[in-house]
Amino acid sequence: MSTLKYEIEELKAQMNLVEVAVGNSVTLDMGQRTRVPEPQRYKENRDAKELENFLFDIEQYFQSTRTVTEDDKVSVASMYLSGDAKLL
């Protein structure tokens, strides 16, 4: 019987630790989702400023959509290329 009481006390102590850990954890408020505008397509324009703007926009898009891996980034970015830009 004393073994059972000891186990119950151990479980209560563990529960207290779990409650403290859960109480101290950070919760994220997912709230409403924000609509992320898609970047404009890049059409192999030789204008450096347009290319720079495209690269900036696509990086912002990656951050807001939480695209992390390089493979995913290449895949997504290639969807926003059009015309001869896809062939390069």
PDB file of N, CA, C and O in Angstrom:
ATOM      1  N   MET A   1       0.828  -1.197   0.000  1.00  0.00           N
ATOM      2  CA  MET A   1       0.000   0.000   0.000  1.00  0.00           C
ATOM      3  C   MET A   1       0.868   1.255   0.000  1.00  0.00           C
ATOM      4  O   MET A   1       0.541   2.245  -0.654  1.00  0.00           O
ATOM      5  N   SER A   2       1.992   1.206   0.749  1.00  0.00           N
ATOM      6  CA  SER A   2       2.860   2.376   0.801  1.00  0.00           C
ATOM      7  C   SER A   2       3.507   2.633  -0.564  1.00  0.00           C
ATOM      8  O   SER A   2       3.796   3.779  -0.909  1.00  0.00           O
ATOM      9  N   THR A   3       3.731   1.577  -1.331  1.00  0.00           N
ATOM     10  CA  THR A   3       4.287   1.737  -2.673  1.00  0.00           C
ATOM     11  C   THR A   3       3.306   2.485  -3.562  1.00  0.00           C
ATOM     12  O   THR A   3       3.703   3.344  -4.350  1.00  0.00           O
ATOM     13  N   LEU A   4       2.049   2.166  -3.437  1.00  0.00           N
ATOM     14  CA  LEU A   4       1.013   2.836  -4.222  1.00  0.00           C
ATOM     15  C   LEU A   4       0.941   4.314  -3.852  1.00  0.00           C
ATOM     16  O   LEU A   4       0.825   5.165  -4.734  1.00  0.00           O
ATOM     17  N   LYS A   5       1.007   4.628  -2.559  1.00  0.00           N
ATOM     18  CA  LYS A   5       0.978   6.027  -2.116  1.00  0.00           C
ATOM     19  C   LYS A   5       2.199   6.774  -2.648  1.00  0.00           C
ATOM     20  O   LYS A   5       2.099   7.925  -3.073  1.00  0.00           O
ATOM     21  N   TYR A   6       3.350   6.104  -2.618  1.00  0.00           N
ATOM     22  CA  TYR A   6       4.579   6.721  -3.116  1.00  0.00           C
ATOM     23  C   TYR A   6       4.447   7.038  -4.613  1.00  0.00           C
ATOM     24  O   TYR A   6       4.835   8.116  -5.063  1.00  0.00           O
ATOM     25  N   GLU A   7       3.898   6.088  -5.373  1.00  0.00           N
ATOM     26  CA  GLU A   7       3.720   6.296  -6.808  1.00  0.00           C
ATOM     27  C   GLU A   7       2.736   7.432  -7.087  1.00  0.00           C
ATOM     28  O   GLU A   7       2.936   8.218  -8.014  1.00  0.00           O
ATOM     29  N   ILE A   8       1.687   7.516  -6.293  1.00  0.00           N
ATOM     30  CA  ILE A   8       0.710   8.598  -6.455  1.00  0.00           C
ATOM     31  C   ILE A   8       1.369   9.941  -6.183  1.00  0.00           C
ATOM     32  O   ILE A   8       1.141  10.903  -6.916  1.00  0.00           O
ATOM     33  N   GLU A   9       2.182  10.016  -5.141  1.00  0.00           N
ATOM     34  CA  GLU A   9       2.888  11.262  -4.820  1.00  0.00           C
ATOM     35  C   GLU A   9       3.862  11.641  -5.936  1.00  0.00           C
ATOM     36  O   GLU A   9       4.000  12.815  -6.282  1.00  0.00           O
ATOM     37  N   GLU A  10       4.532  10.635  -6.490  1.00  0.00           N
ATOM     38  CA  GLU A  10       5.451  10.878  -7.609  1.00  0.00           C
ATOM     39  C   GLU A  10       4.687  11.426  -8.816  1.00  0.00           C
ATOM     40  O   GLU A  10       5.135  12.373  -9.463  1.00  0.00           O
ATOM     41  N   LEU A  11       3.550  10.835  -9.111  1.00  0.00           N
ATOM     42  CA  LEU A  11       2.739  11.296 -10.238  1.00  0.00           C
ATOM     43  C   LEU A  11       2.225  12.713 -10.015  1.00  0.00           C
ATOM     44  O   LEU A  11       2.179  13.513 -10.950  1.00  0.00           O
ATOM     45  N   LYS A  12       1.839  13.027  -8.785  1.00  0.00           N
ATOM     46  CA  LYS A  12       1.389  14.389  -8.469  1.00  0.00           C
ATOM     47  C   LYS A  12       2.524  15.389  -8.676  1.00  0.00           C
ATOM     48  O   LYS A  12       2.308  16.480  -9.205  1.00  0.00           O
ATOM     49  N   ALA A  13       3.724  15.016  -8.261  1.00  0.00           N
ATOM     50  CA  ALA A  13       4.880  15.895  -8.433  1.00  0.00           C
ATOM     51  C   ALA A  13       5.169  16.109  -9.917  1.00  0.00           C
ATOM     52  O   ALA A  13       5.469  17.223 -10.346  1.00  0.00           O
ATOM     53  N   GLN A  14       5.078  15.044 -10.688  1.00  0.00           N
ATOM     54  CA  GLN A  14       5.302  15.167 -12.125  1.00  0.00           C
ATOM     55  C   GLN A  14       4.229  16.035 -12.782  1.00  0.00           C
ATOM     56  O   GLN A  14       4.522  16.830 -13.675  1.00  0.00           O
ATOM     57  N   MET A  15       2.990  15.876 -12.333  1.00  0.00           N
ATOM     58  CA  MET A  15       1.894  16.698 -12.869  1.00  0.00           C
ATOM     59  C   MET A  15       2.133  18.170 -12.562  1.00  0.00           C
ATOM     60  O   MET A  15       1.879  19.032 -13.404  1.00  0.00           O
ATOM     61  N   ASN A  16       2.618  18.459 -11.362  1.00  0.00           N
ATOM     62  CA  ASN A  16       2.917  19.845 -11.004  1.00  0.00           C
ATOM     63  C   ASN A  16       3.985  20.420 -11.928  1.00  0.00           C
ATOM     64  O   ASN A  16       3.877  21.563 -12.374  1.00  0.00           O
ATOM     65  N   LEU A  17       5.012  19.630 -12.214  1.00  0.00           N
ATOM     66  CA  LEU A  17       6.062  20.080 -13.127  1.00  0.00           C
ATOM     67  C   LEU A  17       5.504  20.347 -14.523  1.00  0.00           C
ATOM     68  O   LEU A  17       5.854  21.338 -15.163  1.00  0.00           O
ATOM     69  N   VAL A  18       4.644  19.463 -14.983  1.00  0.00           N
ATOM     70  CA  VAL A  18       4.034  19.639 -16.302  1.00  0.00           C
ATOM     71  C   VAL A  18       3.170  20.894 -16.325  1.00  0.00           C
ATOM     72  O   VAL A  18       3.214  21.660 -17.288  1.00  0.00           O
ATOM     73  N   GLU A  19       2.389  21.109 -15.277  1.00  0.00           N
ATOM     74  CA  GLU A  19       1.534  22.296 -15.214  1.00  0.00           C
ATOM     75  C   GLU A  19       2.362  23.574 -15.221  1.00  0.00           C
ATOM     76  O   GLU A  19       1.992  24.552 -15.871  1.00  0.00           O
ATOM     77  N   VAL A  20       3.477  23.570 -14.504  1.00  0.00           N
ATOM     78  CA  VAL A  20       4.356  24.740 -14.493  1.00  0.00           C
ATOM     79  C   VAL A  20       4.953  24.954 -15.880  1.00  0.00           C
ATOM     80  O   VAL A  20       5.006  26.080 -16.374  1.00  0.00           O
ATOM     81  N   ALA A  21       5.402  23.868 -16.503  1.00  0.00           N
ATOM     82  CA  ALA A  21       6.003  23.977 -17.836  1.00  0.00           C
ATOM     83  C   ALA A  21       4.997  24.491 -18.853  1.00  0.00           C
ATOM     84  O   ALA A  21       5.324  25.346 -19.675  1.00  0.00           O
ATOM     85  N   VAL A  22       3.787  23.979 -18.803  1.00  0.00           N
ATOM     86  CA  VAL A  22       2.749  24.421 -19.735  1.00  0.00           C
ATOM     87  C   VAL A  22       2.359  25.860 -19.442  1.00  0.00           C
ATOM     88  O   VAL A  22       2.113  26.638 -20.363  1.00  0.00           O
ATOM     89  N   GLY A  23       2.303  26.212 -18.194  1.00  0.00           N
ATOM     90  CA  GLY A  23       1.954  27.579 -17.819  1.00  0.00           C
ATOM     91  C   GLY A  23       2.999  28.582 -18.252  1.00  0.00           C
ATOM     92  O   GLY A  23       2.666  29.735 -18.524  1.00  0.00           O
ATOM     93  N   ASN A  24       4.263  28.170 -18.324  1.00  0.00           N
ATOM     94  CA  ASN A  24       5.345  29.058 -18.724  1.00  0.00           C
ATOM     95  C   ASN A  24       5.610  29.049 -20.218  1.00  0.00           C
ATOM     96  O   ASN A  24       6.425  29.831 -20.708  1.00  0.00           O
ATOM     97  N   SER A  25       4.933  28.175 -20.947  1.00  0.00           N
ATOM     98  CA  SER A  25       5.211  28.094 -22.382  1.00  0.00           C
ATOM     99  C   SER A  25       4.609  29.289 -23.111  1.00  0.00           C
ATOM    100  O   SER A  25       3.644  29.904 -22.658  1.00  0.00           O
ATOM    101  N   VAL A  26       5.204  29.588 -24.236  1.00  0.00           N
ATOM    102  CA  VAL A  26       4.741  30.700 -25.056  1.00  0.00           C
ATOM    103  C   VAL A  26       3.723  30.164 -26.048  1.00  0.00           C
ATOM    104  O   VAL A  26       3.974  29.176 -26.737  1.00  0.00           O
ATOM    105  N   THR A  27       2.594  30.811 -26.115  1.00  0.00           N
ATOM    106  CA  THR A  27       1.595  30.421 -27.096  1.00  0.00           C
ATOM    107  C   THR A  27       1.554  31.468 -28.189  1.00  0.00           C
ATOM    108  O   THR A  27       1.670  32.665 -27.924  1.00  0.00           O
ATOM    109  N   LEU A  28       1.392  31.018 -29.401  1.00  0.00           N
ATOM    110  CA  LEU A  28       1.315  31.928 -30.529  1.00  0.00           C
ATOM    111  C   LEU A  28      -0.144  32.172 -30.873  1.00  0.00           C
ATOM    112  O   LEU A  28      -0.933  31.236 -30.998  1.00  0.00           O
ATOM    113  N   ASP A  29      -0.484  33.424 -31.021  1.00  0.00           N
ATOM    114  CA  ASP A  29      -1.836  33.776 -31.424  1.00  0.00           C
ATOM    115  C   ASP A  29      -1.886  33.756 -32.942  1.00  0.00           C
ATOM    116  O   ASP A  29      -1.357  34.650 -33.602  1.00  0.00           O
ATOM    117  N   MET A  30      -2.523  32.735 -33.486  1.00  0.00           N
ATOM    118  CA  MET A  30      -2.579  32.613 -34.932  1.00  0.00           C
ATOM    119  C   MET A  30      -3.523  33.652 -35.530  1.00  0.00           C
ATOM    120  O   MET A  30      -3.320  34.095 -36.661  1.00  0.00           O
ATOM    121  N   GLY A  31      -4.547  34.042 -34.786  1.00  0.00           N
ATOM    122  CA  GLY A  31      -5.446  35.089 -35.239  1.00  0.00           C
ATOM    123  C   GLY A  31      -5.895  34.896 -36.669  1.00  0.00           C
ATOM    124  O   GLY A  31      -5.968  33.777 -37.177  1.00  0.00           O
ATOM    125  N   GLN A  32      -6.194  36.010 -37.305  1.00  0.00           N
ATOM    126  CA  GLN A  32      -6.602  35.958 -38.697  1.00  0.00           C
ATOM    127  C   GLN A  32      -5.377  35.871 -39.586  1.00  0.00           C
ATOM    128  O   GLN A  32      -4.328  36.439 -39.282  1.00  0.00           O
ATOM    129  N   ARG A  33      -5.522  35.168 -40.663  1.00  0.00           N
ATOM    130  CA  ARG A  33      -4.423  35.079 -41.620  1.00  0.00           C
ATOM    131  C   ARG A  33      -4.420  36.323 -42.490  1.00  0.00           C
ATOM    132  O   ARG A  33      -5.466  36.828 -42.901  1.00  0.00           O
ATOM    133  N   THR A  34      -3.236  36.792 -42.753  1.00  0.00           N
ATOM    134  CA  THR A  34      -3.081  37.937 -43.624  1.00  0.00           C
ATOM    135  C   THR A  34      -2.878  37.434 -45.041  1.00  0.00           C
ATOM    136  O   THR A  34      -2.108  36.502 -45.272  1.00  0.00           O
ATOM    137  N   ARG A  35      -3.563  38.045 -45.979  1.00  0.00           N
ATOM    138  CA  ARG A  35      -3.398  37.659 -47.376  1.00  0.00           C
ATOM    139  C   ARG A  35      -2.092  38.255 -47.875  1.00  0.00           C
ATOM    140  O   ARG A  35      -1.864  39.461 -47.774  1.00  0.00           O
ATOM    141  N   VAL A  36      -1.255  37.408 -48.406  1.00  0.00           N
ATOM    142  CA  VAL A  36       0.046  37.837 -48.909  1.00  0.00           C
ATOM    143  C   VAL A  36      -0.074  38.046 -50.417  1.00  0.00           C
ATOM    144  O   VAL A  36      -0.419  37.116 -51.146  1.00  0.00           O
ATOM    145  N   PRO A  37       0.208  39.259 -50.887  1.00  0.00           N
ATOM    146  CA  PRO A  37       0.128  39.473 -52.341  1.00  0.00           C
ATOM    147  C   PRO A  37       1.240  38.710 -53.058  1.00  0.00           C
ATOM    148  O   PRO A  37       2.374  38.646 -52.584  1.00  0.00           O
ATOM    149  N   GLU A  38       0.900  38.146 -54.185  1.00  0.00           N
ATOM    150  CA  GLU A  38       1.886  37.404 -54.954  1.00  0.00           C
ATOM    151  C   GLU A  38       2.784  38.378 -55.704  1.00  0.00           C
ATOM    152  O   GLU A  38       2.341  39.454 -56.104  1.00  0.00           O
ATOM    153  N   PRO A  39       4.044  38.003 -55.895  1.00  0.00           N
ATOM    154  CA  PRO A  39       4.951  38.892 -56.634  1.00  0.00           C
ATOM    155  C   PRO A  39       4.566  38.965 -58.112  1.00  0.00           C
ATOM    156  O   PRO A  39       3.951  38.046 -58.654  1.00  0.00           O
ATOM    157  N   GLN A  40       4.937  40.067 -58.748  1.00  0.00           N
ATOM    158  CA  GLN A  40       4.702  40.220 -60.182  1.00  0.00           C
ATOM    159  C   GLN A  40       5.613  39.260 -60.942  1.00  0.00           C
ATOM    160  O   GLN A  40       6.706  38.935 -60.478  1.00  0.00           O
ATOM    161  N   ARG A  41       5.164  38.815 -62.094  1.00  0.00           N
ATOM    162  CA  ARG A  41       5.985  37.937 -62.931  1.00  0.00           C
ATOM    163  C   ARG A  41       7.180  38.704 -63.493  1.00  0.00           C
ATOM    164  O   ARG A  41       7.103  39.902 -63.764  1.00  0.00           O
ATOM    165  N   TYR A  42       8.274  37.985 -63.657  1.00  0.00           N
ATOM    166  CA  TYR A  42       9.460  38.574 -64.285  1.00  0.00           C
ATOM    167  C   TYR A  42       9.529  38.062 -65.718  1.00  0.00           C
ATOM    168  O   TYR A  42       9.480  36.856 -65.955  1.00  0.00           O
ATOM    169  N   LYS A  43       9.646  38.998 -66.686  1.00  0.00           N
ATOM    170  CA  LYS A  43       9.545  38.642 -68.104  1.00  0.00           C
ATOM    171  C   LYS A  43      10.838  38.871 -68.874  1.00  0.00           C
ATOM    172  O   LYS A  43      10.792  39.388 -69.990  1.00  0.00           O
ATOM    173  N   GLU A  44      11.963  38.514 -68.329  1.00  0.00           N
ATOM    174  CA  GLU A  44      13.258  38.626 -68.985  1.00  0.00           C
ATOM    175  C   GLU A  44      13.527  40.034 -69.502  1.00  0.00           C
ATOM    176  O   GLU A  44      14.154  40.206 -70.547  1.00  0.00           O
ATOM    177  N   ASN A  45      13.069  41.006 -68.794  1.00  0.00           N
ATOM    178  CA  ASN A  45      13.388  42.386 -69.134  1.00  0.00           C
ATOM    179  C   ASN A  45      14.836  42.629 -68.721  1.00  0.00           C
ATOM    180  O   ASN A  45      15.244  42.211 -67.637  1.00  0.00           O
ATOM    181  N   ARG A  46      15.596  43.279 -69.544  1.00  0.00           N
ATOM    182  CA  ARG A  46      17.020  43.501 -69.256  1.00  0.00           C
ATOM    183  C   ARG A  46      17.240  44.692 -68.326  1.00  0.00           C
ATOM    184  O   ARG A  46      18.373  45.133 -68.133  1.00  0.00           O
ATOM    185  N   ASP A  47      16.175  45.202 -67.764  1.00  0.00           N
ATOM    186  CA  ASP A  47      16.266  46.331 -66.835  1.00  0.00           C
ATOM    187  C   ASP A  47      16.703  45.819 -65.461  1.00  0.00           C
ATOM    188  O   ASP A  47      16.007  45.012 -64.844  1.00  0.00           O
ATOM    189  N   ALA A  48      17.852  46.291 -64.989  1.00  0.00           N
ATOM    190  CA  ALA A  48      18.405  45.830 -63.708  1.00  0.00           C
ATOM    191  C   ALA A  48      17.476  46.165 -62.551  1.00  0.00           C
ATOM    192  O   ALA A  48      17.348  45.381 -61.610  1.00  0.00           O
ATOM    193  N   LYS A  49      16.836  47.310 -62.613  1.00  0.00           N
ATOM    194  CA  LYS A  49      15.940  47.724 -61.526  1.00  0.00           C
ATOM    195  C   LYS A  49      14.737  46.784 -61.436  1.00  0.00           C
ATOM    196  O   LYS A  49      14.305  46.434 -60.338  1.00  0.00           O
ATOM    197  N   GLU A  50      14.201  46.380 -62.575  1.00  0.00           N
ATOM    198  CA  GLU A  50      13.065  45.461 -62.569  1.00  0.00           C
ATOM    199  C   GLU A  50      13.464  44.104 -61.991  1.00  0.00           C
ATOM    200  O   GLU A  50      12.699  43.498 -61.240  1.00  0.00           O
ATOM    201  N   LEU A  51      14.648  43.631 -62.337  1.00  0.00           N
ATOM    202  CA  LEU A  51      15.144  42.372 -61.779  1.00  0.00           C
ATOM    203  C   LEU A  51      15.361  42.496 -60.276  1.00  0.00           C
ATOM    204  O   LEU A  51      15.008  41.597 -59.512  1.00  0.00           O
ATOM    205  N   GLU A  52      15.939  43.607 -59.863  1.00  0.00           N
ATOM    206  CA  GLU A  52      16.165  43.850 -58.435  1.00  0.00           C
ATOM    207  C   GLU A  52      14.840  43.874 -57.679  1.00  0.00           C
ATOM    208  O   GLU A  52      14.736  43.302 -56.594  1.00  0.00           O
ATOM    209  N   ASN A  53      13.833  44.526 -58.240  1.00  0.00           N
ATOM    210  CA  ASN A  53      12.506  44.574 -57.613  1.00  0.00           C
ATOM    211  C   ASN A  53      11.888  43.181 -57.529  1.00  0.00           C
ATOM    212  O   ASN A  53      11.289  42.825 -56.515  1.00  0.00           O
ATOM    213  N   PHE A  54      12.034  42.396 -58.595  1.00  0.00           N
ATOM    214  CA  PHE A  54      11.504  41.035 -58.585  1.00  0.00           C
ATOM    215  C   PHE A  54      12.157  40.212 -57.479  1.00  0.00           C
ATOM    216  O   PHE A  54      11.470  39.523 -56.725  1.00  0.00           O
ATOM    217  N   LEU A  55      13.481  40.285 -57.384  1.00  0.00           N
ATOM    218  CA  LEU A  55      14.196  39.515 -56.359  1.00  0.00           C
ATOM    219  C   LEU A  55      13.797  39.945 -54.951  1.00  0.00           C
ATOM    220  O   LEU A  55      13.646  39.107 -54.062  1.00  0.00           O
ATOM    221  N   PHE A  56      13.627  41.250 -54.749  1.00  0.00           N
ATOM    222  CA  PHE A  56      13.191  41.743 -53.443  1.00  0.00           C
ATOM    223  C   PHE A  56      11.789  41.223 -53.128  1.00  0.00           C
ATOM    224  O   PHE A  56      11.538  40.721 -52.032  1.00  0.00           O
ATOM    225  N   ASP A  57      10.875  41.347 -54.099  1.00  0.00           N
ATOM    226  CA  ASP A  57       9.493  40.902 -53.890  1.00  0.00           C
ATOM    227  C   ASP A  57       9.419  39.407 -53.607  1.00  0.00           C
ATOM    228  O   ASP A  57       8.659  38.978 -52.739  1.00  0.00           O
ATOM    229  N   ILE A  58      10.198  38.614 -54.328  1.00  0.00           N
ATOM    230  CA  ILE A  58      10.136  37.165 -54.134  1.00  0.00           C
ATOM    231  C   ILE A  58      10.713  36.781 -52.773  1.00  0.00           C
ATOM    232  O   ILE A  58      10.218  35.850 -52.138  1.00  0.00           O
ATOM    233  N   GLU A  59      11.752  37.483 -52.316  1.00  0.00           N
ATOM    234  CA  GLU A  59      12.299  37.229 -50.975  1.00  0.00           C
ATOM    235  C   GLU A  59      11.271  37.567 -49.897  1.00  0.00           C
ATOM    236  O   GLU A  59      11.125  36.827 -48.925  1.00  0.00           O
ATOM    237  N   GLN A  60      10.566  38.672 -50.066  1.00  0.00           N
ATOM    238  CA  GLN A  60       9.512  39.043 -49.122  1.00  0.00           C
ATOM    239  C   GLN A  60       8.410  37.986 -49.120  1.00  0.00           C
ATOM    240  O   GLN A  60       7.878  37.631 -48.067  1.00  0.00           O
ATOM    241  N   TYR A  61       8.082  37.497 -50.287  1.00  0.00           N
ATOM    242  CA  TYR A  61       7.067  36.453 -50.418  1.00  0.00           C
ATOM    243  C   TYR A  61       7.517  35.186 -49.688  1.00  0.00           C
ATOM    244  O   TYR A  61       6.722  34.554 -48.992  1.00  0.00           O
ATOM    245  N   PHE A  62       8.792  34.814 -49.848  1.00  0.00           N
ATOM    246  CA  PHE A  62       9.317  33.634 -49.151  1.00  0.00           C
ATOM    247  C   PHE A  62       9.205  33.801 -47.641  1.00  0.00           C
ATOM    248  O   PHE A  62       8.816  32.866 -46.941  1.00  0.00           O
ATOM    249  N   GLN A  63       9.540  34.969 -47.141  1.00  0.00           N
ATOM    250  CA  GLN A  63       9.478  35.209 -45.694  1.00  0.00           C
ATOM    251  C   GLN A  63       8.049  35.122 -45.183  1.00  0.00           C
ATOM    252  O   GLN A  63       7.789  34.490 -44.159  1.00  0.00           O
ATOM    253  N   SER A  64       7.124  35.753 -45.890  1.00  0.00           N
ATOM    254  CA  SER A  64       5.751  35.782 -45.393  1.00  0.00           C
ATOM    255  C   SER A  64       5.050  34.442 -45.544  1.00  0.00           C
ATOM    256  O   SER A  64       4.120  34.150 -44.792  1.00  0.00           O
ATOM    257  N   THR A  65       5.477  33.618 -46.503  1.00  0.00           N
ATOM    258  CA  THR A  65       4.874  32.293 -46.656  1.00  0.00           C
ATOM    259  C   THR A  65       5.697  31.206 -45.984  1.00  0.00           C
ATOM    260  O   THR A  65       5.378  30.020 -46.074  1.00  0.00           O
ATOM    261  N   ARG A  66       6.756  31.625 -45.311  1.00  0.00           N
ATOM    262  CA  ARG A  66       7.641  30.709 -44.575  1.00  0.00           C
ATOM    263  C   ARG A  66       8.228  29.618 -45.475  1.00  0.00           C
ATOM    264  O   ARG A  66       8.281  28.448 -45.097  1.00  0.00           O
ATOM    265  N   THR A  67       8.660  30.013 -46.651  1.00  0.00           N
ATOM    266  CA  THR A  67       9.339  29.101 -47.566  1.00  0.00           C
ATOM    267  C   THR A  67      10.804  29.086 -47.164  1.00  0.00           C
ATOM    268  O   THR A  67      11.477  30.114 -47.231  1.00  0.00           O
ATOM    269  N   VAL A  68      11.307  27.920 -46.745  1.00  0.00           N
ATOM    270  CA  VAL A  68      12.643  27.883 -46.166  1.00  0.00           C
ATOM    271  C   VAL A  68      13.683  27.170 -47.028  1.00  0.00           C
ATOM    272  O   VAL A  68      14.791  27.680 -47.198  1.00  0.00           O
ATOM    273  N   THR A  69      13.355  26.032 -47.562  1.00  0.00           N
ATOM    274  CA  THR A  69      14.374  25.262 -48.267  1.00  0.00           C
ATOM    275  C   THR A  69      14.682  25.874 -49.625  1.00  0.00           C
ATOM    276  O   THR A  69      13.815  26.473 -50.262  1.00  0.00           O
ATOM    277  N   GLU A  70      15.915  25.718 -50.053  1.00  0.00           N
ATOM    278  CA  GLU A  70      16.336  26.264 -51.346  1.00  0.00           C
ATOM    279  C   GLU A  70      15.559  25.620 -52.491  1.00  0.00           C
ATOM    280  O   GLU A  70      15.210  26.296 -53.459  1.00  0.00           O
ATOM    281  N   ASP A  71      15.286  24.321 -52.389  1.00  0.00           N
ATOM    282  CA  ASP A  71      14.519  23.644 -53.438  1.00  0.00           C
ATOM    283  C   ASP A  71      13.132  24.253 -53.582  1.00  0.00           C
ATOM    284  O   ASP A  71      12.663  24.484 -54.696  1.00  0.00           O
ATOM    285  N   ASP A  72      12.477  24.512 -52.454  1.00  0.00           N
ATOM    286  CA  ASP A  72      11.152  25.127 -52.495  1.00  0.00           C
ATOM    287  C   ASP A  72      11.217  26.538 -53.065  1.00  0.00           C
ATOM    288  O   ASP A  72      10.345  26.946 -53.831  1.00  0.00           O
ATOM    289  N   LYS A  73      12.256  27.281 -52.687  1.00  0.00           N
ATOM    290  CA  LYS A  73      12.401  28.648 -53.193  1.00  0.00           C
ATOM    291  C   LYS A  73      12.571  28.658 -54.709  1.00  0.00           C
ATOM    292  O   LYS A  73      11.951  29.466 -55.401  1.00  0.00           O
ATOM    293  N   VAL A  74      13.410  27.763 -55.221  1.00  0.00           N
ATOM    294  CA  VAL A  74      13.621  27.687 -56.670  1.00  0.00           C
ATOM    295  C   VAL A  74      12.321  27.305 -57.363  1.00  0.00           C
ATOM    296  O   VAL A  74      11.973  27.873 -58.398  1.00  0.00           O
ATOM    297  N   SER A  75      11.616  26.353 -56.798  1.00  0.00           N
ATOM    298  CA  SER A  75      10.351  25.902 -57.367  1.00  0.00           C
ATOM    299  C   SER A  75       9.333  27.036 -57.435  1.00  0.00           C
ATOM    300  O   SER A  75       8.699  27.256 -58.467  1.00  0.00           O
ATOM    301  N   VAL A  76       9.189  27.743 -56.334  1.00  0.00           N
ATOM    302  CA  VAL A  76       8.214  28.837 -56.273  1.00  0.00           C
ATOM    303  C   VAL A  76       8.633  29.978 -57.192  1.00  0.00           C
ATOM    304  O   VAL A  76       7.811  30.499 -57.947  1.00  0.00           O
ATOM    305  N   ALA A  77       9.897  30.368 -57.137  1.00  0.00           N
ATOM    306  CA  ALA A  77      10.367  31.490 -57.955  1.00  0.00           C
ATOM    307  C   ALA A  77      10.191  31.194 -59.436  1.00  0.00           C
ATOM    308  O   ALA A  77       9.838  32.088 -60.205  1.00  0.00           O
ATOM    309  N   SER A  78      10.430  29.960 -59.845  1.00  0.00           N
ATOM    310  CA  SER A  78      10.304  29.624 -61.266  1.00  0.00           C
ATOM    311  C   SER A  78       8.865  29.747 -61.756  1.00  0.00           C
ATOM    312  O   SER A  78       8.634  29.934 -62.951  1.00  0.00           O
ATOM    313  N   MET A  79       7.906  29.645 -60.857  1.00  0.00           N
ATOM    314  CA  MET A  79       6.505  29.822 -61.251  1.00  0.00           C
ATOM    315  C   MET A  79       6.206  31.268 -61.620  1.00  0.00           C
ATOM    316  O   MET A  79       5.230  31.538 -62.320  1.00  0.00           O
ATOM    317  N   TYR A  80       7.031  32.199 -61.160  1.00  0.00           N
ATOM    318  CA  TYR A  80       6.809  33.618 -61.427  1.00  0.00           C
ATOM    319  C   TYR A  80       7.707  34.145 -62.543  1.00  0.00           C
ATOM    320  O   TYR A  80       7.818  35.356 -62.736  1.00  0.00           O
ATOM    321  N   LEU A  81       8.341  33.245 -63.269  1.00  0.00           N
ATOM    322  CA  LEU A  81       9.102  33.630 -64.454  1.00  0.00           C
ATOM    323  C   LEU A  81       8.225  33.367 -65.668  1.00  0.00           C
ATOM    324  O   LEU A  81       7.472  32.394 -65.697  1.00  0.00           O
ATOM    325  N   SER A  82       8.323  34.233 -66.669  1.00  0.00           N
ATOM    326  CA  SER A  82       7.547  33.995 -67.881  1.00  0.00           C
ATOM    327  C   SER A  82       8.395  34.293 -69.107  1.00  0.00           C
ATOM    328  O   SER A  82       9.436  34.946 -69.021  1.00  0.00           O
ATOM    329  N   GLY A  83       7.936  33.809 -70.230  1.00  0.00           N
ATOM    330  CA  GLY A  83       8.655  34.032 -71.478  1.00  0.00           C
ATOM    331  C   GLY A  83      10.013  33.361 -71.462  1.00  0.00           C
ATOM    332  O   GLY A  83      10.176  32.259 -70.938  1.00  0.00           O
ATOM    333  N   ASP A  84      10.990  34.050 -72.049  1.00  0.00           N
ATOM    334  CA  ASP A  84      12.345  33.500 -72.137  1.00  0.00           C
ATOM    335  C   ASP A  84      13.037  33.417 -70.782  1.00  0.00           C
ATOM    336  O   ASP A  84      14.035  32.708 -70.653  1.00  0.00           O
ATOM    337  N   ALA A  85      12.549  34.102 -69.794  1.00  0.00           N
ATOM    338  CA  ALA A  85      13.166  34.058 -68.464  1.00  0.00           C
ATOM    339  C   ALA A  85      13.126  32.644 -67.893  1.00  0.00           C
ATOM    340  O   ALA A  85      13.985  32.277 -67.091  1.00  0.00           O
ATOM    341  N   LYS A  86      12.141  31.851 -68.294  1.00  0.00           N
ATOM    342  CA  LYS A  86      12.058  30.469 -67.818  1.00  0.00           C
ATOM    343  C   LYS A  86      13.153  29.596 -68.414  1.00  0.00           C
ATOM    344  O   LYS A  86      13.520  28.575 -67.833  1.00  0.00           O
ATOM    345  N   LEU A  87      13.666  29.986 -69.548  1.00  0.00           N
ATOM    346  CA  LEU A  87      14.645  29.161 -70.245  1.00  0.00           C
ATOM    347  C   LEU A  87      16.051  29.342 -69.719  1.00  0.00           C
ATOM    348  O   LEU A  87      16.911  28.501 -69.977  1.00  0.00           O
ATOM    349  N   LEU A  88      16.312  30.413 -68.989  1.00  0.00           N
ATOM    350  CA  LEU A  88      17.673  30.708 -68.541  1.00  0.00           C
ATOM    351  C   LEU A  88      18.113  29.854 -67.417  1.00  0.00           C
ATOM    352  O   LEU A  88      19.239  29.994 -66.940  1.00  0.00           O
TER     353      LEU A  88
END
